[in-house]
């Protein structure tokens, strides 16, 4: 008697996570906060670094610290909301 040929088990289909209404809402709000505050902080940061390179005064360091304090907080909040939105996706 010969044994029947061994066939691999069928592949289990993995379902992709889907977005809930809360996850979409948090993602949109997070992006609306993170993108403008990140761009603004980046522009002021690059300008402050340029000022520190070309000038001998410490005004550039003050502008950089102010940009990080004022723009960094909303940037972190926006990125946090985006991270929470990705963690809220449900596996169907």
SENUKE-936958 format. One record per residue: residue in three letters; x, y, z of N, C-alpha, C, O in turn. Coordinates in steps of 0.02 Angstrom, whole numbers, plus 50000, padded with zeros to 5 digits. Layout:
N
ALAXYZXYZXYZXYZ;...
//
This chain:
92
UNK500424994150000500005000050000500445006250000500915006850040;UNK500305010749957500675016949955500285022349993499665022549993;UNK500655026650024500345032150061500105037550013500415038649961;UNK499555040750030499325046249987499825052049989500165052950040;UNK499865055949936500335061649936500155066649991499565068050004;UNK500675069250022500575074150076500475081050045500905083450007;UNK499925084050061499795090850037499825095650095499605094050150;UNK500105101450084500145106350138499445108750158498995108850116;UNK499355110650220498695113150241498545119750205498995123450187;UNK497905121150194497745127350159497955133350200497925133350262;UNK498175138450165498405144550199497815148050232497275148850202;UNK497915150150293497395153750329497415160950306497925164350309;UNK496855163250282496815170150258496805174950317496375174450361;UNK497285179350318497305184450371496905190450348496995192950292;UNK496485192750390496095198650373496465204850394496765205150448;UNK496445209750351496775215950366496385219850419495775219450420;UNK496735223550462496375227550511495965232950476496185235750425;UNK495385234350501494975239550470494905245450519494985244750579;UNK494765251050490494735257250527494035258250557493535257350523;UNK494025259950620493395261750652493295269250646493755272850627;UNK492695271550662492555278750657492985282750706493225288150689;UNK493095280050766493505283450815494235283850791494555289050800;UNK494485278550761495175278550737495265283550680495775287050677;UNK494785283850635494825288650580494795295850607495175300150584;UNK494355297050655494295303750684494945305850717495185311450707;UNK495235301350757495865303050791496435304050741496865308250750;UNK496435300050687496945300850636496895307650602497405311050593;UNK496295309550583496205316050549496385321850595496735326450575;UNK496145321550657496295327050704497055327250718497345332650721;UNK497355321450727498075321250739498475323950682498965327650692;UNK498285322250620498635324950562498525332450554498985336150535;UNK497915334750570497775341950566498165345950617498295351850607;UNK498355342750672498765346150722499505345450705499885350250708;UNK499715339350687500435337950679500745341250618501305343650621;UNK500385341250562500695343750501500835351350504501405353350492;UNK500335355550520500495362750523500995364550578501445368650567;UNK500925361550637501385363250691502085360650675502585363850693;UNK502135354950642502785352350623503125356650571503725357950574;UNK502735358950522503015363250470503235369950500503775372450483;UNK502835372750543503005379250574503615378550618504075382750615;UNK503645373350658504225372150701504845371050659505385373350676;UNK504775367350604505335366050561505605372350528506215373350523;UNK505145376650505505365382950473505735387350522506275389950508;UNK505445388150581505775392350632506425389150656506905392650670;UNK506435382550661507045379050683507605379850633508175381150652;UNK507445378950569507965379850517508205387050515508795388350507;UNK507735391750522507935398850524508375400350584508855404250578;UNK508225397450641508625398650701509325395550693509825398550713;UNK509355389650664510005386450653510415390450603511025391250611;UNK510085393050552510445397350503510695403650538511255405850525;UNK510295406550582510505412550618511095411050664511535415150671;UNK511095405150695511655403350739512295402350699512845403750724;UNK512225399950636512825398750595513115405350568513725406050561;UNK512675410050553512925416150520513025421950567513355426850549;UNK512765421650627512815427250673513185425050736513185419150754;UNK513485429850769513845428150831513405429150893513615427450948;UNK512805431850884512375432950942512015426350961511995421650921;UNK511755426151021511405420151044510665420551030510275416751060;UNK510465424950986509755425750971509475419550936508885417850946;UNK509875416250895509655410350860509485404650908508995401050897;UNK509875403850961509735398551010509085400051047508705395351062;UNK508955406351061508325408151094507725406751049507215404251073;UNK507785408350985507245407050938507135399450931506565397250927;UNK507675395650929507615388450923507255385450985506825381150978;UNK507455387651044507135385051104506395387051107505975383051128;UNK506235393151086505535395351086505135391351034504565389451048;UNK505425390150977505075386250926504945379150950504415376350937;UNK505425376250985505335369451010504825369151066504445364451072;UNK504815374351109504335374451164503625375751139503155372451160;UNK503555380651096502885382551072502625377651020502035375751022;UNK503035375650974502805371250920502905363850934502575359650903;UNK503345362150980503485355250994502925351751032502795345851021;UNK502595355351076502055352451116501465350251072501245344551077;UNK501195354651028500665352350984500895346950935500505342550916;UNK501515347150915501785341950871501775335250905501575330250875;UNK501975334950968501975328651005501255326251016501125320251012;UNK500795330851030500095328951040499805326150975499455321050976;UNK499945329250918499695326850854499975319950836499605315650813;UNK500625318950848500925312450834500635307250881500545301450861;UNK500505309150943500195304450990499505302350968499325296550974;UNK499105307050943498435305350918498475300650858498065296150852;UNK498945301750815499035297350757499235290350781498985285350754;UNK499675289950830499875283450856499295279750889499225273650881;UNK498875283450926498295280350957497805277950903497495272650911;UNK497725281850850497275279950796497495273350764497085269150749;UNK498145272550753498395266350724498315260450772498215254750750;UNK498355261750836498265256250884497535254350893497395248850917;UNK497065258750874496355257350882496055253350824495475251250827;UNK496445252250770496175248350715496005241350740496375238550781;UNK495465238650716495235232050739495385226750686495305227950626;UNK495585220950710495665215250664494985212050656494655210250705;UNK494775211450593494115208750580494125201650582493605198450572;
//
